[in-house]
Protein backbone atom coordinates (compact mmCIF):
# COMPACT_ATOMS: atom_id res chain seq x y z
CA UNK A 1 0.00 0.00 0.00
CA UNK A 2 1.26 3.50 -0.85
CA UNK A 3 1.96 6.03 1.87
CA UNK A 4 -0.62 8.75 2.60
CA UNK A 5 0.16 12.29 3.69
CA UNK A 6 -2.06 14.19 6.08
CA UNK A 7 -3.37 16.40 3.29
CA UNK A 8 -4.06 13.34 1.13
CA UNK A 9 -6.71 11.88 3.49
CA UNK A 10 -9.48 13.10 1.24
CA UNK A 11 -12.70 11.09 0.76
CA UNK A 12 -11.23 9.63 -2.43
CA UNK A 13 -8.00 8.62 -0.67
CA UNK A 14 -9.92 7.05 2.22
CA UNK A 15 -12.06 5.06 -0.24
CA UNK A 16 -8.90 3.82 -1.95
CA UNK A 17 -7.51 2.79 1.43
CA UNK A 18 -10.72 0.88 2.21
CA UNK A 19 -10.46 -1.00 -1.08
CA UNK A 20 -6.81 -1.86 -0.48
CA UNK A 21 -7.50 -3.10 3.05
CA UNK A 22 -10.49 -5.16 1.93
CA UNK A 23 -8.39 -6.87 -0.75
CA UNK A 24 -5.57 -7.60 1.70
CA UNK A 25 -7.88 -9.00 4.38
CA UNK A 26 -9.87 -11.08 1.90
CA UNK A 27 -6.65 -12.79 0.81
CA UNK A 28 -5.84 -14.00 4.34
CA UNK A 29 -6.12 -17.81 4.80
CA UNK A 30 -9.15 -19.00 6.76
CA UNK A 31 -7.90 -20.72 9.94
CA UNK A 32 -10.86 -23.10 10.08
CA UNK A 33 -11.36 -24.06 6.42
CA UNK A 34 -8.64 -25.82 4.44
CA UNK A 35 -7.74 -24.15 1.13
CA UNK A 36 -10.11 -21.23 1.79
CA UNK A 37 -9.46 -17.53 2.24
CA UNK A 38 -11.50 -15.08 4.27
CA UNK A 39 -12.75 -13.70 0.99
CA UNK A 40 -13.81 -17.02 -0.55
CA UNK A 41 -15.62 -17.92 2.69
CA UNK A 42 -17.42 -14.56 2.70
CA UNK A 43 -16.14 -13.64 6.15
CA UNK A 44 -15.04 -10.01 5.59
CA UNK A 45 -18.24 -8.08 5.06
CA UNK A 46 -16.92 -4.50 4.97
CA UNK A 47 -14.05 -2.16 5.84
CA UNK A 48 -14.68 1.46 6.84
CA UNK A 49 -11.85 4.00 7.16
CA UNK A 50 -12.20 7.57 8.41
CA UNK A 51 -9.78 10.31 9.31
CA UNK A 52 -9.20 10.59 13.05
CA UNK A 53 -8.01 13.48 15.15
CA UNK A 54 -4.69 12.75 16.81
CA UNK A 55 -4.56 12.97 20.62
CA UNK A 56 -1.53 15.24 20.30
CA UNK A 57 0.10 17.13 17.40
CA UNK A 58 1.80 14.54 15.20
CA UNK A 59 3.28 14.47 11.68
CA UNK A 60 1.72 11.00 11.20
CA UNK A 61 -1.83 11.02 9.81
CA UNK A 62 -4.27 9.12 12.03
CA UNK A 63 -7.17 6.98 10.81
CA UNK A 64 -9.93 4.93 12.39
CA UNK A 65 -10.50 1.50 10.85
CA UNK A 66 -13.63 -0.56 11.50
CA UNK A 67 -13.88 -4.06 10.03
CA UNK A 68 -17.15 -5.96 10.00
CA UNK A 69 -17.00 -9.75 9.89
CA UNK A 70 -19.67 -12.29 9.06
CA UNK A 71 -18.29 -15.61 10.38
CA UNK A 72 -19.36 -18.77 8.58
CA UNK A 73 -20.74 -20.17 11.82
CA UNK A 74 -21.35 -18.11 14.97
CA UNK A 75 -19.08 -19.10 17.82
CA UNK A 76 -16.94 -21.37 15.65
CA UNK A 77 -13.44 -22.14 16.96
CA UNK A 78 -11.89 -20.01 14.21
CA UNK A 79 -13.83 -16.86 15.19
CA UNK A 80 -11.22 -15.54 17.65
CA UNK A 81 -8.21 -16.34 15.40
CA UNK A 82 -9.98 -14.56 12.52
CA UNK A 83 -10.54 -11.44 14.62
CA UNK A 84 -6.90 -11.42 15.73
CA UNK A 85 -5.53 -12.04 12.24
CA UNK A 86 -7.69 -9.34 10.68
CA UNK A 87 -6.76 -6.75 13.33
CA UNK A 88 -3.05 -7.55 13.01
CA UNK A 89 -3.12 -7.41 9.19
CA UNK A 90 -4.95 -4.06 9.22
CA UNK A 91 -2.47 -2.58 11.71
CA UNK A 92 0.50 -3.78 9.67
CA UNK A 93 -0.97 -2.44 6.45
CA UNK A 94 -1.69 0.98 7.91
CA UNK A 95 1.74 1.15 9.52
CA UNK A 96 3.37 0.29 6.22
CA UNK A 97 1.44 3.12 4.59
CA UNK A 98 2.70 5.63 7.13
CA UNK A 99 -0.59 5.90 9.00
CA UNK A 100 -1.34 5.73 12.71
CA UNK A 101 -4.36 3.82 13.96
CA UNK A 102 -6.65 5.62 16.37
CA UNK A 103 -6.61 3.71 19.63
CA UNK A 104 -3.63 1.70 18.40
CA UNK A 105 -5.75 -1.05 16.84
CA UNK A 106 -8.40 -1.60 14.21
CA UNK A 107 -11.93 -2.16 15.53
CA UNK A 108 -13.24 -5.59 14.57
CA UNK A 109 -16.87 -6.49 15.10
CA UNK A 110 -19.04 -9.40 14.08
CA UNK A 111 -22.29 -8.66 12.31
CA UNK A 112 -25.33 -10.86 12.67
CA UNK A 113 -24.65 -13.74 10.27
CA UNK A 114 -26.86 -14.47 7.31
CA UNK A 115 -29.88 -16.56 8.23
CA UNK A 116 -30.44 -17.90 4.72
CA UNK A 117 -31.02 -21.63 4.78
CA UNK A 118 -28.51 -23.98 3.20
CA UNK A 119 -29.60 -25.06 -0.30
CA UNK A 120 -30.03 -28.69 0.77
CA UNK A 121 -32.54 -27.64 3.45
CA UNK A 122 -34.23 -25.02 1.30
CA UNK A 123 -35.11 -27.77 -1.18
CA UNK A 124 -36.94 -29.70 1.57
CA UNK A 125 -39.43 -26.90 2.13
CA UNK A 126 -41.71 -26.54 5.12
CA UNK A 127 -40.13 -25.59 8.41
CA UNK A 128 -36.78 -27.06 7.33
CA UNK A 129 -36.22 -24.51 4.58
CA UNK A 130 -34.41 -21.98 6.76
CA UNK A 131 -32.00 -24.38 8.49
CA UNK A 132 -28.29 -24.16 7.85
CA UNK A 133 -27.07 -27.49 9.31
CA UNK A 134 -28.18 -30.51 11.35
CA UNK A 135 -26.42 -32.93 13.69
CA UNK A 136 -27.80 -36.20 15.07
CA UNK A 137 -27.07 -37.59 18.53
CA UNK A 138 -27.27 -41.35 18.16
CA UNK A 139 -26.38 -44.77 19.53
CA UNK A 140 -27.50 -48.30 18.83
CA UNK A 141 -28.23 -48.64 22.56
CA UNK A 142 -30.90 -47.22 24.84
CA UNK A 143 -30.20 -45.75 28.27
CA UNK A 144 -26.75 -44.41 27.45
CA UNK A 145 -27.68 -40.74 27.85
CA UNK A 146 -28.41 -39.52 24.31
CA UNK A 147 -30.98 -37.04 25.56
CA UNK A 148 -28.57 -35.66 28.17
CA UNK A 149 -25.93 -35.21 25.50
CA UNK A 150 -28.43 -33.68 23.04
CA UNK A 151 -29.76 -31.07 25.44
CA UNK A 152 -26.35 -30.08 26.77
CA UNK A 153 -24.85 -29.94 23.28
CA UNK A 154 -27.69 -27.69 22.08
CA UNK A 155 -27.26 -25.27 24.98
CA UNK A 156 -23.46 -25.33 24.70
CA UNK A 157 -23.69 -24.43 21.00
CA UNK A 158 -26.13 -21.65 21.88
CA UNK A 159 -23.64 -20.35 24.45
CA UNK A 160 -21.15 -19.98 21.59
CA UNK A 161 -23.53 -17.67 19.75
CA UNK A 162 -25.43 -20.10 17.53
CA UNK A 163 -29.20 -20.11 17.02
CA UNK A 164 -30.05 -23.74 17.79
CA UNK A 165 -33.05 -25.97 17.26
CA UNK A 166 -33.54 -29.15 19.29
CA UNK A 167 -35.72 -31.98 17.96
CA UNK A 168 -36.75 -34.84 20.26
CA UNK A 169 -37.21 -37.68 17.75
CA UNK A 170 -38.02 -40.31 20.39
CA UNK A 171 -41.79 -40.48 19.92
CA UNK A 172 -42.30 -43.51 22.18
CA UNK A 173 -40.31 -42.14 25.10
CA UNK A 174 -39.85 -38.37 24.74
CA UNK A 175 -37.38 -36.94 27.26
CA UNK A 176 -37.36 -33.27 26.34
CA UNK A 177 -40.51 -32.30 28.28
CA UNK A 178 -38.68 -33.37 31.47
CA UNK A 179 -35.21 -32.10 30.61
CA UNK A 180 -36.15 -28.64 29.31
CA UNK A 181 -38.52 -26.03 30.71
CA UNK A 182 -40.28 -23.95 28.03
CA UNK A 183 -41.38 -20.45 28.89
CA UNK A 184 -44.81 -21.47 27.55
CA UNK A 185 -46.40 -24.78 26.53
CA UNK A 186 -48.65 -23.06 24.00
CA UNK A 187 -47.92 -24.69 20.63
CA UNK A 188 -49.35 -22.50 17.88
CA UNK A 189 -49.93 -23.31 14.23
CA UNK A 190 -49.07 -20.69 11.65
CA UNK A 191 -50.67 -19.82 8.33
CA UNK A 192 -48.08 -21.95 6.51
CA UNK A 193 -49.22 -25.07 8.37
CA UNK A 194 -46.08 -25.25 10.51
CA UNK A 195 -46.17 -25.06 14.30
CA UNK A 196 -43.87 -22.81 16.25
CA UNK A 197 -41.20 -24.53 18.39
CA UNK A 198 -41.12 -23.87 22.11
CA UNK A 199 -38.55 -21.51 23.63
CA UNK A 200 -36.58 -23.49 26.22
CA UNK A 201 -34.12 -20.70 27.01
CA UNK A 202 -30.75 -19.41 25.80
CA UNK A 203 -32.10 -19.01 22.28
CA UNK A 204 -32.80 -22.75 21.89
CA UNK A 205 -36.05 -23.62 20.10
CA UNK A 206 -37.33 -27.15 20.72
CA UNK A 207 -40.02 -29.59 19.63
CA UNK A 208 -41.06 -32.94 21.11
CA UNK A 209 -43.99 -35.28 20.65
CA UNK A 210 -44.38 -35.00 24.41
CA UNK A 211 -45.71 -31.45 23.90
CA UNK A 212 -48.19 -32.21 21.09
CA UNK A 213 -49.36 -35.79 21.78
CA UNK A 214 -53.06 -36.40 22.44
CA UNK A 215 -53.92 -36.41 26.13
CA UNK A 216 -54.79 -39.69 27.86
CA UNK A 217 -57.67 -40.30 30.30
CA UNK A 218 -55.68 -38.66 33.09
CA UNK A 219 -55.16 -35.54 30.98
CA UNK A 220 -51.49 -36.29 30.45
CA UNK A 221 -49.49 -36.24 27.25
CA UNK A 222 -47.53 -39.46 26.97
CA UNK A 223 -45.30 -41.33 24.53
CA UNK A 224 -46.87 -43.02 21.53
CA UNK A 225 -47.78 -46.70 21.13
CA UNK A 226 -47.24 -47.10 17.39
CA UNK A 227 -45.77 -49.42 14.82
CA UNK A 228 -42.55 -48.46 13.03
CA UNK A 229 -44.00 -46.92 9.84
CA UNK A 230 -46.34 -44.70 11.85
CA UNK A 231 -43.48 -43.62 14.11
CA UNK A 232 -41.48 -42.62 11.05
CA UNK A 233 -44.41 -40.57 9.75
CA UNK A 234 -44.79 -38.70 13.05
CA UNK A 235 -41.06 -37.92 13.22
CA UNK A 236 -41.12 -36.64 9.65
CA UNK A 237 -44.02 -34.35 10.57
CA UNK A 238 -42.26 -33.08 13.70
CA UNK A 239 -39.11 -32.31 11.72
CA UNK A 240 -40.63 -30.79 8.60
CA UNK A 241 -43.64 -28.98 10.02
CA UNK A 242 -41.96 -27.22 12.91
CA UNK A 243 -41.12 -23.62 11.98
CA UNK A 244 -37.43 -23.77 12.84
CA UNK A 245 -36.71 -20.44 11.17
CA UNK A 246 -33.16 -19.35 10.37
CA UNK A 247 -31.47 -21.71 12.81
CA UNK A 248 -27.74 -22.26 12.45
CA UNK A 249 -28.01 -25.85 13.61
CA UNK A 250 -30.64 -28.45 14.46
CA UNK A 251 -29.62 -31.02 17.10
CA UNK A 252 -31.65 -34.22 16.71
CA UNK A 253 -32.05 -36.50 19.73
CA UNK A 254 -32.66 -39.92 18.14
CA UNK A 255 -34.39 -42.90 19.78
CA UNK A 256 -32.62 -46.15 20.75
CA UNK A 257 -31.87 -48.76 18.13
CA UNK A 258 -31.45 -48.72 14.37
CA UNK A 259 -34.99 -48.72 13.04
CA UNK A 260 -37.50 -46.88 10.89
CA UNK A 261 -37.07 -43.53 12.63
CA UNK A 262 -33.31 -43.50 12.03
CA UNK A 263 -33.73 -44.40 8.37
CA UNK A 264 -36.39 -41.72 7.97
CA UNK A 265 -34.15 -39.06 9.53
CA UNK A 266 -31.19 -40.21 7.45
CA UNK A 267 -33.28 -39.97 4.28
CA UNK A 268 -34.89 -36.65 5.18
CA UNK A 269 -32.07 -34.55 6.64
CA UNK A 270 -28.73 -33.73 5.02
CA UNK A 271 -26.90 -34.33 8.30
CA UNK A 272 -23.45 -32.84 8.77
CA UNK A 273 -22.71 -35.80 11.02
CA UNK A 274 -23.56 -37.55 14.26
CA UNK A 275 -22.37 -37.43 17.85
CA UNK A 276 -22.36 -41.06 18.97
CA UNK A 277 -22.99 -41.92 22.63
CA UNK A 278 -22.06 -45.04 24.57
CA UNK A 279 -21.34 -46.16 28.13
CA UNK A 280 -18.35 -48.25 29.26
CA UNK A 281 -20.01 -51.69 29.30
CA UNK A 282 -19.17 -54.19 26.54
CA UNK A 283 -22.89 -54.60 25.79
CA UNK A 284 -23.25 -50.88 25.11
CA UNK A 285 -20.09 -50.79 22.99
CA UNK A 286 -21.35 -53.66 20.84
CA UNK A 287 -24.69 -52.00 20.17
CA UNK A 288 -22.97 -48.69 19.52
CA UNK A 289 -20.84 -50.38 16.86
CA UNK A 290 -24.05 -51.47 15.11
CA UNK A 291 -25.29 -47.90 15.32
CA UNK A 292 -22.06 -46.68 13.72
CA UNK A 293 -22.52 -49.23 10.93
CA UNK A 294 -26.00 -47.82 10.30
CA UNK A 295 -24.62 -44.28 10.13
CA UNK A 296 -22.02 -45.40 7.60
CA UNK A 297 -24.76 -46.88 5.43
CA UNK A 298 -26.58 -43.55 5.56
CA UNK A 299 -23.35 -41.66 4.71
CA UNK A 300 -23.51 -39.78 8.02
CA UNK A 301 -19.97 -39.27 9.36
CA UNK A 302 -19.36 -39.73 13.11
CA UNK A 303 -18.13 -36.39 14.46
CA UNK A 304 -17.37 -37.51 18.00
CA UNK A 305 -17.75 -40.43 20.41
CA UNK A 306 -19.07 -39.60 23.88
CA UNK A 307 -18.24 -42.10 26.65
CA UNK A 308 -20.98 -41.22 29.10
CA UNK A 309 -20.96 -42.16 32.82
CA UNK A 310 -17.26 -42.86 32.34
CA UNK A 311 -16.14 -42.34 35.97
CA UNK A 312 -16.79 -40.50 39.21
CA UNK A 313 -14.44 -38.67 41.54
CA UNK A 314 -14.64 -39.23 45.29
CA UNK A 315 -13.54 -35.72 46.28
CA UNK A 316 -10.27 -37.02 47.71
CA UNK A 317 -8.36 -37.23 44.45
CA UNK A 318 -9.57 -40.72 43.59
CA UNK A 319 -11.24 -41.61 40.29
CA UNK A 320 -13.46 -44.68 40.03
CA UNK A 321 -15.08 -46.56 37.13
CA UNK A 322 -18.18 -48.35 38.48
CA UNK A 323 -19.33 -49.40 34.99
CA UNK A 324 -15.83 -50.52 34.01
CA UNK A 325 -12.91 -48.62 32.57
CA UNK A 326 -14.10 -48.23 28.98
CA UNK A 327 -11.43 -45.83 27.77
CA UNK A 328 -9.41 -48.35 25.77
CA UNK A 329 -12.51 -49.91 24.23
CA UNK A 330 -13.90 -46.47 23.35
CA UNK A 331 -10.64 -45.47 21.67
CA UNK A 332 -10.59 -48.73 19.73
CA UNK A 333 -14.20 -48.21 18.64
CA UNK A 334 -13.43 -44.65 17.59
CA UNK A 335 -10.36 -45.73 15.63
CA UNK A 336 -12.33 -48.46 13.84
CA UNK A 337 -14.93 -45.97 12.61
CA UNK A 338 -12.64 -43.06 11.82
CA UNK A 339 -13.20 -40.86 14.88
CA UNK A 340 -9.96 -39.04 15.83
CA UNK A 341 -8.65 -39.75 19.36
CA UNK A 342 -9.17 -36.09 20.29
CA UNK A 343 -12.86 -36.55 19.53
CA UNK A 344 -13.46 -39.13 22.28
CA UNK A 345 -15.07 -37.28 25.20
CA UNK A 346 -15.46 -38.74 28.69
CA UNK A 347 -18.44 -37.43 30.64
CA UNK A 348 -18.20 -38.06 34.40
CA UNK A 349 -20.93 -39.22 36.75
CA UNK A 350 -22.06 -36.20 38.76
CA UNK A 351 -25.28 -36.04 40.80
CA UNK A 352 -25.87 -32.54 39.51
CA UNK A 353 -26.38 -33.87 35.95
CA UNK A 354 -29.34 -36.01 36.98
CA UNK A 355 -30.73 -33.31 39.25
CA UNK A 356 -30.41 -30.66 36.54
CA UNK A 357 -32.09 -32.85 33.91
CA UNK A 358 -34.94 -33.80 36.21
CA UNK A 359 -35.39 -30.13 37.04
CA UNK A 360 -35.67 -29.03 33.44
CA UNK A 361 -32.23 -27.42 33.06
CA UNK A 362 -29.14 -28.85 31.34
CA UNK A 363 -25.94 -29.15 33.35
CA UNK A 364 -24.18 -26.52 31.20
CA UNK A 365 -26.76 -24.00 32.49
CA UNK A 366 -27.41 -25.30 36.02
CA UNK A 367 -23.72 -25.93 36.83
CA UNK A 368 -21.57 -24.11 34.26
CA UNK A 369 -18.35 -24.64 36.26
CA UNK A 370 -18.79 -28.38 36.68
CA UNK A 371 -16.58 -31.01 35.06
CA UNK A 372 -19.60 -32.15 33.03
CA UNK A 373 -20.20 -28.66 31.64
CA UNK A 374 -16.52 -28.39 30.69
CA UNK A 375 -16.70 -31.61 28.65
CA UNK A 376 -19.84 -30.49 26.84
CA UNK A 377 -18.16 -27.16 26.11
CA UNK A 378 -15.28 -29.02 24.44
CA UNK A 379 -17.75 -31.17 22.51
CA UNK A 380 -19.62 -28.08 21.31
CA UNK A 381 -16.37 -26.49 20.14
CA UNK A 382 -15.55 -29.57 18.08
CA UNK A 383 -19.03 -29.79 16.57
CA UNK A 384 -19.05 -26.04 15.84
CA UNK A 385 -15.87 -26.51 13.84
CA UNK A 386 -17.49 -29.28 11.80
CA UNK A 387 -20.55 -27.14 11.14
CA UNK A 388 -18.31 -24.28 10.07
CA UNK A 389 -16.49 -26.56 7.63
CA UNK A 390 -19.76 -27.91 6.24
CA UNK A 391 -21.26 -24.45 5.76
CA UNK A 392 -18.02 -23.26 4.20
CA UNK A 393 -18.19 -26.00 1.62
CA UNK A 394 -15.25 -28.01 2.95
CA UNK A 395 -17.39 -31.08 3.59
CA UNK A 396 -19.77 -32.62 1.07
CA UNK A 397 -21.94 -35.70 1.38
CA UNK A 398 -22.34 -38.39 -1.19
CA UNK A 399 -18.65 -39.00 -1.96
CA UNK A 400 -18.41 -35.86 -4.05
CA UNK A 401 -21.82 -36.18 -5.72
CA UNK A 402 -23.13 -32.76 -6.68
CA UNK A 403 -26.58 -33.39 -8.15
CA UNK A 404 -28.91 -35.80 -9.89
CA UNK A 405 -31.64 -34.37 -12.09
CA UNK A 406 -34.03 -35.36 -14.87
CA UNK A 407 -33.16 -33.47 -18.04
CA UNK A 408 -36.39 -33.66 -20.05
CA UNK A 409 -34.94 -31.72 -22.97
CA UNK A 410 -32.32 -34.40 -23.55
CA UNK A 411 -34.35 -37.32 -22.20
CA UNK A 412 -31.63 -38.37 -19.74
CA UNK A 413 -30.89 -38.38 -16.02
CA UNK A 414 -27.85 -36.15 -15.50
CA UNK A 415 -25.55 -37.20 -12.66
CA UNK A 416 -22.84 -34.70 -11.71
CA UNK A 417 -20.00 -35.24 -9.25
CA UNK A 418 -16.59 -33.90 -8.22
CA UNK A 419 -13.47 -35.67 -9.33
CA UNK A 420 -9.88 -34.54 -9.56
CA UNK A 421 -10.72 -31.02 -8.51
CA UNK A 422 -13.33 -30.58 -11.23
CA UNK A 423 -16.91 -31.50 -12.06
CA UNK A 424 -17.93 -34.41 -14.27
CA UNK A 425 -21.26 -35.46 -15.71
CA UNK A 426 -22.76 -38.78 -16.81
CA UNK A 427 -26.01 -39.02 -18.77
CA UNK A 428 -27.97 -42.11 -17.72
CA UNK A 429 -30.67 -43.59 -19.90
CA UNK A 430 -33.98 -43.63 -17.96
CA UNK A 431 -34.81 -47.23 -18.93
CA UNK A 432 -31.41 -48.48 -17.76
CA UNK A 433 -31.70 -46.56 -14.49
CA UNK A 434 -35.21 -47.87 -13.86
CA UNK A 435 -34.00 -51.42 -14.53
CA UNK A 436 -31.17 -50.96 -12.01
CA UNK A 437 -33.55 -50.28 -9.12
CA UNK A 438 -32.66 -52.36 -6.06
CA UNK A 439 -35.76 -51.73 -3.94
CA UNK A 440 -37.49 -54.73 -2.33
CA UNK A 441 -40.10 -54.78 -5.10
CA UNK A 442 -37.42 -55.06 -7.79
CA UNK A 443 -34.75 -57.19 -6.11
CA UNK A 444 -34.88 -59.86 -3.40
CA UNK A 445 -33.23 -58.38 -0.30
CA UNK A 446 -31.67 -61.70 0.74
CA UNK A 447 -30.73 -63.46 -2.50
CA UNK A 448 -30.26 -60.50 -4.83
CA UNK A 449 -32.48 -62.22 -7.43
CA UNK A 450 -34.23 -59.80 -9.79
CA UNK A 451 -38.01 -59.66 -9.42
CA UNK A 452 -38.62 -57.38 -12.38
CA UNK A 453 -37.69 -58.24 -15.97
CA UNK A 454 -36.18 -55.23 -17.71
CA UNK A 455 -38.11 -56.18 -20.82
CA UNK A 456 -41.37 -55.57 -18.93
CA UNK A 457 -40.43 -51.94 -18.22
CA UNK A 458 -41.83 -49.51 -20.80
CA UNK A 459 -39.16 -48.26 -23.17
CA UNK A 460 -40.33 -44.69 -22.74
CA UNK A 461 -40.28 -44.78 -18.93
CA UNK A 462 -39.21 -41.46 -17.40
CA UNK A 463 -38.82 -39.94 -13.94
CA UNK A 464 -41.75 -37.93 -12.64
CA UNK A 465 -39.90 -36.83 -9.49
CA UNK A 466 -36.25 -36.82 -8.37
CA UNK A 467 -35.53 -35.95 -4.73
CA UNK A 468 -32.43 -36.16 -2.51
CA UNK A 469 -32.45 -38.62 0.38
CA UNK A 470 -30.18 -37.33 3.11
CA UNK A 471 -26.49 -37.68 2.37
CA UNK A 472 -26.58 -41.07 0.76
CA UNK A 473 -29.00 -41.28 -2.11
CA UNK A 474 -31.71 -40.06 -4.46
CA UNK A 475 -35.35 -41.13 -4.62
CA UNK A 476 -36.99 -41.40 -8.03
CA UNK A 477 -40.67 -41.85 -8.91
CA UNK A 478 -41.32 -43.27 -12.37
CA UNK A 479 -43.96 -42.79 -15.04
CA UNK A 480 -44.82 -46.52 -14.92
CA UNK A 481 -46.17 -46.02 -11.38
CA UNK A 482 -43.10 -47.30 -9.52
CA UNK A 483 -42.39 -44.98 -6.56
CA UNK A 484 -40.00 -46.85 -4.25
CA UNK A 485 -36.70 -46.43 -6.13
CA UNK A 486 -33.82 -45.13 -4.03
CA UNK A 487 -30.40 -45.05 -5.68
CA UNK A 488 -27.40 -44.60 -3.41
CA UNK A 489 -24.68 -42.19 -4.47
CA UNK A 490 -22.29 -45.14 -4.70
CA UNK A 491 -24.67 -46.96 -7.07
CA UNK A 492 -25.04 -43.87 -9.26
CA UNK A 493 -21.28 -43.57 -9.46
CA UNK A 494 -21.06 -47.25 -10.40
CA UNK A 495 -23.60 -46.77 -13.16
CA UNK A 496 -21.71 -43.73 -14.39
CA UNK A 497 -18.41 -45.62 -14.33
CA UNK A 498 -19.97 -48.49 -16.29
CA UNK A 499 -21.09 -45.92 -18.87
CA UNK A 500 -24.74 -46.87 -18.59
CA UNK A 501 -25.67 -43.78 -20.57
CA UNK A 502 -26.73 -42.55 -23.99
PyMOL commands that set and color helices and strands:
alter all, ss='L'
color gray80, all
select helices_A, chain A and resi 6-8+11-26+78-96+102-104+119-122+126-128+146-159+176-179+209-211+228-240+260-268+282-297+327-336+341-343+351-358+363-366+371-391+430-435+454-456+489-497
alter helices_A, ss='H'
color red, helices_A
select strands_A, chain A and resi 44-51+62-69+100-101+107-110+134-138+164-168+195-196+198-199+204-208+242-243+249-253+273-279+302-308+312-313+319-320+344-346+401-407+412-419+422-429+463-469+473-478+485-488
alter strands_A, ss='S'
color yellow, strands_A
deselect
rebuild
show_as cartoon
